[in-house]
Amino acid sequence: MNLDFNGNKGFRMLDIYELLNKGELIIKAELSKRYGVTEKTIQRDIDELRVYLGDTRFSERETSIIYDRSRSGYYLSRMDREWITNEEVLAVCKILLESRAFCKEELDSLIVKLLMQVTKNDRKQVENMIRNEQFYFVPLKHGKKLLGRIWELSQYISHNEVVRIRYVRKDGMEREHEVKPVAIMFSEYYFYLVAFMSDDRHDFPTVFRVDRIGQFQGLGTKFKVPYKDKFNDGEFRKRVQFMYTGELRRVKFKFSGTSIDAVLDRLPTSEILSENEGIYLISVEVYGNGIDMWLRSQGAKVEVV
């Protein structure tokens, strides 16, 4: 059915609103030809849509039709809380590509959905900015889809439910564990399940790479975590390096490199105890031996006290 935009104002205004919602820039002269009406009629339509948005939104800042002088057209402006910006889409796409967290199929799907949030006028520009990285993207060797299992494991975390997992270690040995899952974390290319052993054999959490978890199922058993002992994934992240867990320990070392900020960023719990002629004495609180790998990687710049 052909819509008579000239004879039906309702159809015309719905079409204009739909164009704005899609993120398109609307120009009065172009719409005048499209609908067979005068530019004054288009201006009245825009003014009435502005009134409608003003009456149906909490404030003008939420959603409004703005005139862009540089492009001689109107567009729909939304608050940041409603609409992800072009800049944000580009940044998130860059992070996803660099992280290599997902297989090619899941990555491409995520990028397509993110690009759909970009206004139609700017979508091609954002696509061009990430095209080479996406084309030459090298997925991790495990090649597994992770989004579904991350979501399922997160449900067990939310419900404080004990889970039985079959886990393949890096040496190929497969073991079965019953665990109390407390967090899903991402670090250095991989997603990890952080959990306490159900038999409470350790006071500290154990870390399992999600892609190495085979079959898993909830056992229907709830576990309780007293508030004062409740796991805090933010605090845990600050104290774990390379996802190597173990007893909580404190390490002191001297650092003589050129960028103390790089140390403070890498080790969020680090504390500068003293500084003498560019040599810093630093104390850091960490879980396990992952810190040792980082210290060795710094060579002569680091001396463990």
Residue pairs with C-beta under 8 A, 6 or more apart in sequence:
3 11
3 15
4 11
5 11
5 12
5 15
5 34
5 35
5 36
5 37
6 12
6 35
6 36
6 37
9 45
12 35
12 37
12 45
13 45
13 48
13 49
15 35
16 26
16 31
16 42
16 45
16 46
16 49
17 49
19 26
20 26
20 49
20 65
20 74
20 75
20 76
21 76
22 119
22 120
23 75
23 76
23 118
23 119
23 120
23 121
24 75
24 119
24 120
24 121
25 68
25 71
25 73
25 74
25 75
25 121
26 46
26 73
26 74
26 75
27 72
27 73
27 74
28 39
28 42
28 43
28 46
28 73
28 74
29 39
31 42
32 38
32 39
32 41
32 42
35 41
35 42
46 65
46 74
49 65
50 64
50 65
53 63
53 64
53 65
54 60
54 64
57 63
57 64
61 79
62 78
62 79
62 82
63 76
63 77
63 78
63 79
63 82
64 76
64 77
65 74
65 75
65 76
65 77
66 74
66 75
66 76
66 77
67 73
67 74
68 74
68 75
75 119
83 117
84 114
84 117
86 118
86 119
86 122
86 125
86 126
89 114
89 115
89 117
89 118
89 126
90 126
90 129
90 130
92 114
93 111
93 114
93 115
93 126
93 130
94 130
94 133
96 102
96 107
96 110
96 111
97 107
97 130
97 133
97 134
97 137
98 133
99 186
99 189
100 137
100 138
100 139
100 140
100 189
101 146
101 186
101 189
101 190
101 191
102 110
102 139
102 145
102 146
102 147
103 139
103 140
103 143
103 144
103 145
103 146
104 137
104 139
105 145
106 145
106 146
106 147
107 134
107 137
107 139
108 134
111 130
111 134
115 123
115 126
115 127
118 126
140 189
140 190
140 211
142 211
142 212
144 211
146 191
146 210
146 211
149 210
149 213
149 216
150 184
150 191
150 210
152 216
153 163
153 181
153 184
153 193
153 210
153 213
153 216
154 184
156 163
156 181
156 218
157 181
157 182
157 183
157 184
159 218
159 222
160 180
160 222
160 223
160 224
160 225
161 181
161 218
161 219
161 220
161 221
161 222
161 223
162 178
162 179
162 180
162 198
162 218
162 219
162 221
162 222
162 223
163 178
163 179
163 180
163 181
163 195
163 216
163 217
163 218
163 219
164 176
164 177
164 178
164 179
164 216
164 217
164 219
165 176
165 177
165 179
165 193
165 208
165 213
165 214
165 215
165 216
166 174
166 175
166 176
166 213
166 214
166 215
166 216
167 174
167 175
167 176
167 177
167 208
167 212
167 213
167 214
168 174
168 212
168 214
169 175
169 212
170 212
174 214
177 197
177 198
177 208
178 197
178 198
178 199
178 219
179 193
179 195
179 196
179 197
179 198
179 206
179 208
180 195
180 196
180 197
180 198
180 223
180 225
181 193
181 194
181 195
182 194
182 195
182 196
182 205
182 225
182 231
182 233
183 193
183 194
183 231
183 233
183 236
184 191
184 192
184 193
184 194
184 210
185 191
185 192
185 194
185 233
185 236
185 237
185 243
186 192
187 237
187 240
187 242
187 243
188 242
188 243
190 209
190 210
190 211
190 243
191 209
191 210
191 211
192 207
192 208
192 209
192 210
192 243
193 207
193 208
193 209
193 210
193 213
194 205
194 206
194 207
194 231
194 233
194 236
195 205
195 206
195 208
196 202
196 205
196 206
196 231
197 206
198 223
203 247
204 245
204 246
204 247
204 248
204 287
204 288
205 231
205 236
205 245
206 245
207 240
207 243
207 244
207 245
209 243
225 231
236 287
237 268
238 268
238 269
239 248
239 269
239 285
239 286
239 287
240 286
240 287
240 288
240 290
241 267
241 286
241 288
241 290
241 291
241 293
241 294
242 290
242 293
242 294
243 290
244 287
244 288
244 289
244 290
244 293
245 287
245 288
245 290
246 287
246 288
246 289
247 287
247 288
248 285
248 286
248 287
249 285
249 286
249 287
249 288
250 283
250 284
250 285
250 286
251 283
251 284
251 286
251 291
251 295
251 304
252 273
252 281
252 282
252 283
252 284
252 304
252 305
253 281
253 282
253 284
253 295
253 302
253 303
253 304
253 305
254 279
254 280
254 281
254 282
254 302
254 303
254 305
255 263
255 279
255 280
255 282
255 298
255 301
255 302
256 278
256 279
256 280
256 300
256 301
256 302
256 303
257 263
257 298
257 301
257 302
260 272
260 280
263 270
263 280
263 282
264 270
264 272
266 294
267 282
267 284
267 286
267 291
267 294
269 284
269 285
269 286
270 282
270 283
270 284
271 282
271 283
271 284
272 280
272 281
272 282
273 281
273 282
273 283
274 280
274 281
275 281
281 305
284 291
295 302
295 304
